[in-house]
């Protein structure tokens, strides 16, 4: 396991290091600053999905979940947020209960648009549901937790599952390996300073923040070890999206913009840094 750095560009003309440890609330605010509020995309189902499901990663998440969840079984989603993938599943007759730290403001308008479904307040680090579910899934959220916190979360999830229940997790971001270490800890930092240096030459208002505690990257075997320790049996592993991690780079994004054919090359280079890593476990 390694602490994950994240670089955010701004117009401050300064370099700021932020050492605060991210928590679950920080994660929610980062995804959508100001909270998950209703907006014009809730005018129709088509408009909602045309906007929110247009990103490849959301399509990948939905397709994987549709292939691995059963419609006649109870399903709990952890850290649902705006419930983009969840509403896609609900529209396909899956029995989904959504959850997050708070029930979002967009819930009521979602009910009007998609029909009745449950959305509960749940802090998975501290609480459990009384009801047990056959499936539980969590997408791109658990990377923010330390190993001790992750063990507690796995324990809570296990208690919330039926006998032989299934847990599906995408941890969010690439595995901890030599490629991801070089890219995140060395190359992206070097690139940020390079852009900052040239911004001074060309008198541009560019600065950046280095978040030293964005979360954690883990080796796959570390995740399996924690899950098995808590009482889960490993079933399968699938990885997708070999380009999102590389596109954290401003230079790579610009190259792809200027030379679209280069995207294929970067997807090949990004195979050791898959953004989506699905782990599927069964409760022992």
C-alpha positions, -999 to 999 in steps of 0.1 A, spaced: 0 0 0 12 35 -8 -2 69 -1 -16 85 -33 -7 120 -45 -31 141 -65 -22 173 -83 -49 200 -90 -41 229 -112 -55 264 -105 -49 301 -112 -32 309 -79 3 314 -93 16 294 -63 24 258 -53 6 245 -22 11 213 -4 -19 198 14 -13 171 39 -48 166 53 -61 130 52 -92 126 30 -123 113 46 -156 100 32 -172 135 33 -142 149 14 -147 122 -12 -183 131 -17 -176 169 -19 -149 162 -45 -171 142 -68 -197 170 -69 -189 202 -50 -220 216 -32 -237 182 -31 -259 161 -54 -286 187 -63 -315 184 -88 -308 200 -122 -321 203 -157 -309 168 -166 -338 154 -145 -363 165 -171 -365 130 -186 -348 96 -182 -333 100 -217 -318 134 -208 -304 121 -175 -287 91 -190 -275 110 -221 -256 133 -198 -245 112 -169 -239 78 -187 -219 94 -215 -185 88 -198 -170 55 -207 -163 45 -171 -200 48 -162 -209 26 -192 -183 1 -181 -196 1 -145 -232 -4 -156 -224 -32 -180 -203 -51 -155 -230 -47 -128 -258 -59 -151 -237 -90 -160 -230 -98 -123 -261 -89 -104 -294 -108 -104 -328 -90 -108 -347 -111 -83 -322 -106 -55 -318 -77 -30 -290 -54 -37 -273 -26 -16 -252 1 -32 -225 18 -10 -216 54 -15 -242 58 -42 -240 96 -46 -263 107 -74 -270 71 -81 -262 72 -118 -254 35 -122 -280 26 -96 -308 43 -115 -297 26 -147 -300 -7 -129 -334 3 -114 -346 11 -149 -337 -25 -158 -358 -39 -129 -330 -45 -104 -340 -43 -67 -316 -16 -55 -313 1 -21 -289 31 -24 -269 45 5 -245 73 14 -235 95 43 -266 116 37 -296 112 14 -289 136 -14 -312 165 -24 -317 149 -58 -335 118 -43 -370 133 -44 -367 143 -80 -352 109 -88 -383 93 -73 -406 113 -96 -386 104 -126 -377 67 -120 -403 55 -95 -401 42 -60 -367 31 -46 -350 33 -13 -321 56 -4 -308 53 32 -283 72 53 -253 49 60 -217 54 72 -202 21 63 -172 27 85 -194 31 116 -228 14 109 -246 -16 95 -281 -22 82 -304 -45 100 -316 -59 67 -294 -84 49 -288 -83 12 -277 -109 -13 -255 -85 -33 -236 -55 -21 -215 -33 -44 -193 -3 -40 -178 17 -68 -146 38 -67 -148 48 -30 -128 25 -8 -94 38 -19 -97 66 6 -95 42 36 -65 29 55 -60 -8 61 -75 -8 96 -105 11 83 -108 -12 53 -109 -42 76 -137 -26 96 -156 -19 64 -152 -54 51 -164 -67 85 -195 -46 83 -202 -55 47 -199 -92 56 -225 -89 84 -249 -72 60 -247 -100 35 -270 -131 33 -254 -165 37 -234 -170 4 -240 -133 -4 -218 -116 -30 -197 -85 -26 -185 -65 -57 -160 -38 -53 -142 -14 -77 -115 2 -55 -110 32 -78 -77 38 -96 -48 17 -106 -30 -10 -87 2 -1 -67 30 -13 -90 62 1 -106 43 17 -134 17 36 -113 44 46 -88 65 62 -115 35 79 -132 19 93 -101 47 100 -77 74 111 -102 61 119 -137 30 139 -127 49 159 -101 77 167 -126 51 176 -152 33 200 -128 66 218 -120 74 220 -157 41 236 -166 44 259 -136 79 269 -148 68 277 -184 37 296 -171 61 321 -155 80 325 -188 48 331 -208 32 351 -179 2 328 -174 -18 325 -142 -11 289 -133 -5 273 -99 -12 239 -84 -20 220 -52 -2 187 -43 -26 167 -22 -2 143 -4 -30 122 11 -55 117 -17 -60 81 -6 -42 48 -10 -31 26 -39 -29 -11 -31 -15 -42 -47 -43 -67 -57 -28 -93 -34 -31 -68 -5 -68 -64 -11 -73 -102 -14 -54 -107 19 -77 -83 38 -109 -97 23 -99 -133 31 -89 -124 66 -124 -110 73 -141 -140 59 -146 -136 21 -139 -161 -6 -123 -146 -38 -144 -154 -69 -131 -133 -98 -112 -102 -109 -118 -80 -140 -101 -48 -151 -111 -22 -176 -103 14 -187 -66 17 -196 -67 54 -204 -82 74 -175 -52 72 -153 -28 84 -181 -52 113 -188 -45 128 -154 -15 142 -174 -21 176 -190 5 168 -216 -9 135 -226 -44 150 -228 -31 176 -251 -13 151 -273 -46 131 -276 -65 162 -285 -40 171 -312 -34 136 -325 -65 114 -317 -49 83 -331 -24 85 -302 -52 74 -278 -48 38 -290 -11 39 -282 -18 54 -247 -44 27 -241 -17 1 -247 7 19 -224 -20 21 -197 -27 -16 -195 -6 -18 -163 -26 11 -148 -63 1 -152 -86 26 -137 -114 1 -130 -106 -30 -110 -135 -51 -101 -131 -77 -73 -159 -102 -67 -161 -121 -34 -185 -145 -17 -193 -146 20 -179 -177 36 
